[in-house]
Structure formats: structure tokens, C-alpha cells
Amino acid sequence: MRALRALIAIAVLAVVPAEALAACPTLGPPKSAGDPATAGFTAGPPYGRAPLQVRMGWWTYPVEDPVSFEIEIDGAPASRAATDTGVSSHTFTQPGPHTVAGRVIDRTGRAVTRAVSIEVKPAADFDREVSTLWAAFKAALARGDVGEALECVTSHARDRARATLAPGGPRVREVLSHADTLTFAGKVSSVDLEYRTDFVGGRALPLVLSPDIDDVWRFDAGGWTP
């Protein structure tokens, strides 16, 4: 909570051009809810920076008595098991569109397949989108639109952020003009990405970009403490 409060406080007084984005954008195409082509099977995140590790698995089965499970990556068999193997993963190294498919077979031999589209972006392109997201986050806070800014923050932190938002303070004014450039710092986990904003004193504020529960990429404060 302390880390998130610091992140928001630092951003509140940022100097933002008048032409800055009016809303917090999302990274990647909008997710279609209730798509029968993917019902029961999940693979994500469906959009991200190369190399992108995608986790996949069944959360509900489309057949009553499953006995075999198969995974295909871009049409090629990737794994097969006689029982449910839980969650597996695949790392896409090549930018572009990809497909992850899950197939489940019942005792009668009936097979049901679900497919999920994955878009892998070149690193430089994805980083530019992240910079746009960061700029929109600061712009929303600067104009006092906390609700819009919180769309950039992972959903599990939004309620805490609403309760603890406290703009202002000497530290905020100190670092304000130095928190404009995002630099990619590497992966925090198989999926989570760390960016840094440089500020006064040669230090940096780490920002962790993570796919939210709805597979939309949003900022979190990570483990940073002032």
C-alpha cells in the first residue's frame, strides 16, 4: 500500500502537455467476453512483449468424461497427456500473430477444441505503447481524474488507491520533472515486466507492468518503497 501511494503521489503533479491523452489506453486489442471459440480454455496474456511466455489450461471442460488433453501451438502438437496436466506454458520468441489451441477428448472419442489468439509485439513497439500508457496515467492524475488514472493500475490495488490517494508533498515536487522517461529494466517473472523512471539523485522508480485478471496490462508499484 505504501508503495502504491508513493507511485500515485509522485505522478499527481506531473507537468502534462495539453494534447496529452484524455483516457488511459489498454495495451493490445480489447478482449471479447463469452467467445464460444475459447470457452473453458484459457491462454494468456494474449498480448505482450517478445519473448512472451503464455500460460494455458482448462478451467472447465466441454465434455463430461475427459480422458485425454492436447495442446497445439500454431497448428503443431506441443503436448499430450492421458490426464489433465493443469497449467502449462510456451514462450513465443517471434513477433506476430500466434494461436494456442487446447483439445480435450472423452471416452467415446469425441474431441472438442478451443483456440486463443496471441499477439507478440516487437520489444521496441511494445515499449512505445507502455510510454503512452504511462503518459496517460500521469495526465489523468494531473487533471484530477482519479477514476480514469486508476484504470492504469492493477484492479486488486484500485480500492486501496482510492482510499489512500494523497497528492503533494516535498518529495513529489522534487522528482516531478524527472519522471518522464520509461526505460525497460527486464523481467520480474516469466510475464511481469519492470520499467524505470529516472529522477533526481541518480535513483529510479521501478514500475512493474503486469497482466491484470482480465489479461489487460496495467501498472503496479512493485516492491518500491520511498
C-alpha contacts under 8 A as a table, 3 or more apart, distances in Angstrom:
res1	aa1	res2	aa2	distance
1	M	4	L	5.18
1	M	5	R	6.11
1	M	160	R	6.93
1	M	161	A	7.76
2	R	5	R	5.14
2	R	6	A	6.22
2	R	225	T	6.87
3	A	6	A	5.15
3	A	7	L	6.25
3	A	221	A	5.73
3	A	222	G	7.28
3	A	223	G	6.69
3	A	224	W	5.47
3	A	225	T	5.11
3	A	226	P	7.37
4	L	7	L	5.04
4	L	8	I	6.24
4	L	157	A	7.85
4	L	161	A	6.95
4	L	220	D	7.11
4	L	221	A	5.11
5	R	8	I	5.30
5	R	9	A	5.99
5	R	161	A	6.64
5	R	164	T	6.27
5	R	165	L	6.16
5	R	166	A	7.15
6	A	9	A	5.06
6	A	10	I	6.05
6	A	225	T	7.49
6	A	226	P	6.99
7	L	10	I	5.33
7	L	11	A	6.47
7	L	221	A	6.17
8	I	11	A	5.19
8	I	12	V	6.18
8	I	161	A	7.98
8	I	165	L	6.93
8	I	166	A	7.94
8	I	167	P	7.43
9	A	12	V	5.33
9	A	13	L	7.77
9	A	165	L	7.03
9	A	166	A	6.05
9	A	167	P	4.63
9	A	168	G	6.45
9	A	172	V	6.45
10	I	13	L	7.04
10	I	14	A	7.65
10	I	167	P	7.57
10	I	168	G	7.94
10	I	171	R	7.63
10	I	172	V	4.77
10	I	173	R	7.90
10	I	175	V	7.15
10	I	176	L	6.57
11	A	14	A	5.48
11	A	137	F	7.99
11	A	138	K	5.39
11	A	141	L	6.84
11	A	142	A	7.57
11	A	172	V	7.71
11	A	176	L	7.23
11	A	179	A	7.99
12	V	138	K	6.45
12	V	141	L	4.90
12	V	142	A	5.15
12	V	144	G	7.92
12	V	167	P	5.81
12	V	168	G	7.43
13	L	141	L	7.47
13	L	142	A	5.48
13	L	167	P	7.41
13	L	168	G	7.14
13	L	172	V	7.35
13	L	173	R	7.48
13	L	176	L	6.84
14	A	138	K	6.24
14	A	139	A	7.46
14	A	142	A	6.04
14	A	176	L	5.63
14	A	177	S	7.00
15	V	142	A	7.34
15	V	176	L	7.68
15	V	177	S	7.27
16	V	20	A	6.52
16	V	135	A	7.87
16	V	138	K	7.26
16	V	139	A	5.65
16	V	142	A	7.13
17	P	20	A	5.38
20	A	135	A	7.27
20	A	136	A	6.72
20	A	139	A	6.41
21	L	24	C	7.40
21	L	135	A	7.50
21	L	136	A	5.29
21	L	139	A	7.00
22	A	136	A	6.80
22	A	139	A	7.29
22	A	140	A	6.86
23	A	136	A	6.19
23	A	137	F	7.94
23	A	140	A	6.96
23	A	148	E	6.41
23	A	149	A	7.82
24	C	133	L	6.23
24	C	136	A	5.18
24	C	137	F	5.95
24	C	140	A	7.58
24	C	148	E	6.39
24	C	149	A	6.43
24	C	151	E	6.38
24	C	152	C	6.12
25	P	132	T	7.81
25	P	133	L	5.89
25	P	136	A	7.28
25	P	152	C	7.85
26	T	29	P	7.84
26	T	30	P	7.84
26	T	133	L	7.30
26	T	152	C	8.00
26	T	216	V	6.51
26	T	217	W	6.81
26	T	218	R	7.77
27	L	47	Y	7.55
27	L	129	E	6.81
27	L	130	V	7.57
27	L	133	L	7.92
27	L	216	V	6.62
27	L	217	W	5.98
28	G	47	Y	5.79
28	G	48	G	7.75
28	G	119	E	7.98
28	G	216	V	7.72
29	P	47	Y	7.97
31	K	214	D	8.00
32	S	35	D	6.22
34	G	39	A	6.84
35	D	38	T	5.70
35	D	39	A	6.22
36	P	39	A	5.02
37	A	114	R	5.46
37	A	115	A	6.16
37	A	116	V	7.79
38	T	41	F	5.56
38	T	42	T	7.00
38	T	114	R	4.89
38	T	115	A	5.54
38	T	116	V	6.09
39	A	42	T	7.89
39	A	114	R	6.98
40	G	58	W	5.75
40	G	59	W	5.51
40	G	60	T	4.65
40	G	61	Y	5.91
40	G	62	P	6.73
40	G	114	R	7.75
41	F	56	M	7.46
41	F	57	G	5.90
41	F	58	W	4.50
41	F	59	W	6.17
41	F	60	T	7.13
41	F	61	Y	7.95
41	F	102	G	6.75
41	F	114	R	6.23
41	F	115	A	7.71
42	T	56	M	5.47
42	T	57	G	5.60
42	T	58	W	6.22
42	T	59	W	7.21
42	T	116	V	7.30
43	A	46	P	6.78
43	A	54	V	6.28
43	A	55	R	5.47
43	A	56	M	4.11
43	A	57	G	6.68
43	A	100	V	7.06
43	A	116	V	6.39
44	G	47	Y	7.56
44	G	54	V	5.07
44	G	55	R	5.54
44	G	56	M	6.60
44	G	118	I	7.69
44	G	215	D	6.68
45	P	48	G	6.89
45	P	54	V	5.96
45	P	55	R	7.47
45	P	118	I	7.69
45	P	211	P	6.45
45	P	215	D	5.41
45	P	216	V	7.80
46	P	54	V	7.54
46	P	116	V	7.69
46	P	117	S	6.52
46	P	118	I	4.45
46	P	119	E	6.09
46	P	215	D	7.00
47	Y	118	I	5.82
47	Y	119	E	4.76
47	Y	120	V	5.77
47	Y	121	K	7.42
48	G	52	L	6.10
48	G	119	E	6.77
48	G	120	V	5.32
48	G	121	K	5.90
48	G	126	F	7.09
49	R	52	L	5.75
49	R	120	V	5.92
49	R	121	K	5.10
49	R	122	P	6.19
49	R	123	A	5.34
49	R	126	F	5.74
50	A	92	F	6.91
50	A	93	T	5.64
50	A	94	Q	6.79
50	A	95	P	6.20
50	A	120	V	5.80
50	A	121	K	5.86
50	A	122	P	5.69
50	A	123	A	5.73
51	P	91	T	6.50
51	P	92	F	5.56
51	P	93	T	4.39
51	P	94	Q	7.15
51	P	95	P	8.00
51	P	120	V	7.68
52	L	91	T	5.40
52	L	92	F	5.18
52	L	93	T	6.57
52	L	120	V	6.72
52	L	191	V	6.95
53	Q	89	S	6.64
53	Q	90	H	5.60
53	Q	91	T	4.05
53	Q	92	F	6.24
53	Q	190	S	6.20
53	Q	191	V	6.15
54	V	89	S	5.44
54	V	90	H	5.38
54	V	91	T	6.08
54	V	92	F	7.60
54	V	191	V	7.98
55	R	87	V	6.54
55	R	88	S	5.70
55	R	89	S	4.22
55	R	90	H	6.62
56	M	87	V	5.50
56	M	88	S	5.47
56	M	89	S	5.89
57	G	86	G	5.95
57	G	87	V	4.61
57	G	88	S	6.46
57	G	102	G	7.65
58	W	61	Y	6.54
58	W	86	G	7.22
58	W	87	V	7.58
58	W	102	G	7.93
61	Y	64	E	7.14
61	Y	66	P	7.53
61	Y	104	V	7.60
62	P	104	V	7.72
62	P	112	V	6.84
63	V	66	P	6.06
63	V	104	V	7.51
63	V	105	I	7.51
63	V	106	D	6.34
63	V	112	V	7.55
64	E	106	D	7.27
65	D	106	D	5.22
65	D	107	R	6.37
66	P	69	F	7.78
66	P	83	T	7.88
66	P	104	V	6.36
66	P	105	I	5.56
66	P	106	D	4.21
66	P	107	R	6.64
67	V	82	A	5.85
67	V	83	T	5.79
67	V	84	D	7.87
67	V	104	V	7.57
67	V	105	I	5.98
67	V	106	D	5.32
67	V	107	R	6.14
68	S	80	R	7.32
68	S	81	A	5.78
68	S	82	A	4.53
68	S	83	T	5.58
68	S	84	D	7.17
68	S	104	V	5.77
68	S	105	I	5.13
68	S	106	D	6.91
69	F	80	R	5.72
69	F	81	A	5.40
69	F	82	A	6.55
69	F	83	T	6.60
69	F	84	D	6.25
69	F	85	T	7.74
69	F	102	G	7.32
69	F	103	R	5.75
69	F	104	V	4.63
69	F	105	I	6.47
70	E	77	P	7.46
70	E	78	A	7.59
70	E	79	S	5.69
70	E	80	R	4.44
70	E	81	A	6.62
70	E	102	G	5.78
70	E	103	R	4.97
70	E	104	V	6.41
71	I	77	P	6.13
71	I	78	A	5.42
71	I	79	S	5.23
71	I	80	R	6.55
71	I	100	V	7.30
71	I	101	A	5.72
71	I	102	G	4.70
71	I	103	R	6.32
72	E	75	G	5.50
72	E	76	A	5.18
72	E	77	P	4.42
72	E	78	A	5.12
72	E	79	S	7.19
72	E	100	V	5.90
72	E	101	A	5.04
72	E	102	G	6.46
73	I	76	A	5.29
73	I	77	P	6.45
73	I	78	A	6.09
73	I	98	H	7.65
73	I	99	T	6.01
73	I	100	V	4.90
73	I	101	A	6.52
74	D	98	H	5.83
74	D	99	T	4.90
74	D	100	V	6.30
74	D	101	A	7.96
75	G	99	T	7.45
75	G	100	V	7.99
75	G	101	A	7.83
77	P	80	R	7.88
81	A	84	D	6.79
81	A	85	T	6.68
85	T	88	S	7.41
92	F	95	P	7.68
92	F	120	V	7.33
94	Q	120	V	7.15
95	P	119	E	7.43
95	P	120	V	4.64
95	P	121	K	5.14
95	P	122	P	5.51
96	G	119	E	5.73
96	G	120	V	5.15
96	G	121	K	6.39
97	P	117	S	7.13
97	P	118	I	5.80
97	P	119	E	4.60
97	P	120	V	6.37
98	H	117	S	5.95
98	H	118	I	4.94
98	H	119	E	6.16
98	H	120	V	7.63
99	T	115	A	6.68
99	T	116	V	5.76
99	T	117	S	4.71
99	T	118	I	5.74
100	V	115	A	5.67
100	V	116	V	5.28
100	V	117	S	6.50
100	V	118	I	7.27
101	A	113	T	6.71
101	A	114	R	5.54
101	A	115	A	4.11
101	A	116	V	6.23
102	G	113	T	5.60
102	G	114	R	5.31
102	G	115	A	6.35
103	R	111	A	6.55
103	R	112	V	5.57
103	R	113	T	4.26
103	R	114	R	6.43
104	V	111	A	5.64
104	V	112	V	5.54
104	V	113	T	6.60
105	I	108	T	8.00
105	I	109	G	5.88
105	I	110	R	5.47
105	I	111	A	4.32
105	I	112	V	6.57
106	D	109	G	5.44
106	D	110	R	5.49
106	D	111	A	6.67
107	R	110	R	7.35
121	K	125	D	6.40
121	K	126	F	5.82
122	P	125	D	5.42
122	P	126	F	6.27
123	A	126	F	5.24
123	A	127	D	6.12
124	A	127	D	5.13
124	A	128	R	6.33
125	D	128	R	5.24
125	D	129	E	6.54
126	F	129	E	5.13
126	F	130	V	6.33
127	D	130	V	4.98
127	D	131	S	6.31
127	D	184	F	7.37
128	R	131	S	5.12
128	R	132	T	6.44
129	E	132	T	5.04
129	E	133	L	6.30
130	V	133	L	4.95
130	V	134	W	6.20
131	S	134	W	5.06
131	S	135	A	6.15
131	S	181	T	7.71
131	S	182	L	6.31
132	T	135	A	5.12
132	T	136	A	6.21
133	L	136	A	5.21
133	L	137	F	6.21
133	L	152	C	7.36
134	W	137	F	5.05
134	W	138	K	6.38
135	A	138	K	5.28
135	A	139	A	6.08
135	A	180	D	7.88
136	A	139	A	4.94
136	A	140	A	6.10
136	A	149	A	7.61
137	F	140	A	5.38
137	F	141	L	6.46
137	F	148	E	7.89
137	F	149	A	4.98
137	F	150	L	7.82
137	F	152	C	6.22
138	K	141	L	5.18
138	K	142	A	6.00
138	K	149	A	7.35
139	A	142	A	5.04
139	A	143	R	6.37
140	A	143	R	5.42
140	A	144	G	6.30
140	A	145	D	5.05
140	A	146	V	6.66
140	A	148	E	6.18
140	A	149	A	5.13
141	L	144	G	4.92
141	L	145	D	5.53
141	L	146	V	5.68
141	L	149	A	5.86
142	A	145	D	7.55
145	D	148	E	5.56
145	D	149	A	6.36
146	V	149	A	5.02
146	V	150	L	6.07
146	V	162	R	7.79
147	G	150	L	5.26
147	G	151	E	6.86
148	E	151	E	5.46
148	E	152	C	7.73
149	A	152	C	5.71
149	A	153	V	7.45
150	L	153	V	5.05
150	L	154	T	7.94
150	L	158	R	6.07
150	L	161	A	7.70
151	E	154	T	7.50
151	E	155	S	7.72
151	E	218	R	7.76
152	C	218	R	5.04
152	C	219	F	5.82
153	V	157	A	6.76
153	V	158	R	6.47
153	V	218	R	5.30
153	V	219	F	4.90
153	V	220	D	5.72
154	T	157	A	5.72
154	T	158	R	6.70
154	T	210	S	7.58
154	T	211	P	7.97
154	T	212	D	5.72
154	T	218	R	5.40
154	T	219	F	6.14
154	T	220	D	5.98
155	S	158	R	5.24
155	S	159	D	7.91
155	S	212	D	6.76
155	S	213	I	7.70
156	H	159	D	7.26
157	A	160	R	5.41
157	A	161	A	6.09
157	A	220	D	7.90
158	R	161	A	4.95
158	R	162	R	6.23
159	D	162	R	5.21
159	D	163	A	6.44
160	R	163	A	5.18
160	R	164	T	6.14
161	A	164	T	5.16
161	A	165	L	5.61
162	R	165	L	5.67
167	P	172	V	7.95
168	G	172	V	5.97
168	G	173	R	7.30
169	G	172	V	5.46
169	G	173	R	6.64
170	P	173	R	5.22
170	P	174	E	6.14
171	R	174	E	4.97
171	R	175	V	6.40
172	V	175	V	5.58
172	V	176	L	5.82
173	R	176	L	5.26
174	E	177	S	7.73
174	E	200	V	7.21
175	V	178	H	5.45
175	V	179	A	6.51
175	V	199	F	5.43
175	V	200	V	5.80
176	L	179	A	5.85
176	L	199	F	7.78
177	S	180	D	6.93
177	S	199	F	7.66
178	H	181	T	7.69
178	H	197	T	7.56
178	H	198	D	5.99
178	H	199	F	4.29
178	H	200	V	6.32
179	A	182	L	7.93
179	A	197	T	5.14
179	A	198	D	5.73
179	A	199	F	5.58
180	D	197	T	6.59
180	D	198	D	7.67
181	T	196	R	7.93
181	T	197	T	5.56
181	T	198	D	6.76
182	L	195	Y	6.05
182	L	196	R	5.45
182	L	197	T	4.97
182	L	198	D	7.61
183	T	195	Y	5.32
183	T	196	R	5.18
183	T	197	T	6.58
184	F	193	L	7.83
184	F	194	E	6.26
184	F	195	Y	4.44
184	F	196	R	6.51
185	A	193	L	7.71
185	A	194	E	5.35
185	A	195	Y	5.18
185	A	196	R	6.54
186	G	193	L	6.03
186	G	194	E	5.57
186	G	195	Y	7.36
187	K	190	S	6.77
187	K	191	V	6.89
187	K	192	D	5.86
187	K	193	L	4.49
187	K	194	E	5.85
188	V	191	V	7.36
188	V	192	D	5.27
188	V	193	L	5.55
188	V	194	E	6.11
188	V	208	V	7.69
189	S	192	D	5.17
189	S	193	L	7.31
191	V	210	S	7.11
191	V	211	P	7.93
192	D	208	V	6.60
192	D	209	L	5.79
192	D	210	S	4.81
192	D	211	P	7.39
193	L	208	V	5.62
193	L	209	L	5.11
193	L	210	S	6.61
194	E	206	P	6.48
194	E	207	L	5.66
194	E	208	V	4.49
194	E	209	L	6.15
195	Y	206	P	5.78
195	Y	207	L	5.17
195	Y	208	V	6.28
195	Y	209	L	7.48
196	R	204	A	5.91
196	R	205	L	5.41
196	R	206	P	4.46
196	R	207	L	5.85
197	T	204	A	5.52
197	T	205	L	5.24
197	T	206	P	6.65
197	T	207	L	7.75
198	D	202	G	7.09
198	D	203	R	6.33
198	D	204	A	4.52
198	D	205	L	6.53
199	F	202	G	6.42
199	F	203	R	6.05
199	F	204	A	5.83
199	F	205	L	7.51
200	V	203	R	6.66
205	L	224	W	7.13
206	P	221	A	7.12
206	P	222	G	7.08
206	P	224	W	6.48
207	L	219	F	6.50
207	L	220	D	6.17
207	L	221	A	5.30
207	L	222	G	6.17
208	V	219	F	5.78
208	V	220	D	5.24
208	V	221	A	6.04
208	V	222	G	5.33
209	L	217	W	6.36
209	L	218	R	5.53
209	L	219	F	4.61
209	L	220	D	6.17
210	S	217	W	5.38
210	S	218	R	5.69
210	S	219	F	6.46
210	S	220	D	7.18
211	P	214	D	7.46
211	P	215	D	4.87
211	P	216	V	5.17
211	P	217	W	4.17
211	P	218	R	6.26
212	D	215	D	4.99
212	D	216	V	5.30
212	D	217	W	5.93
212	D	218	R	6.51
213	I	216	V	7.45
221	A	224	W	6.28
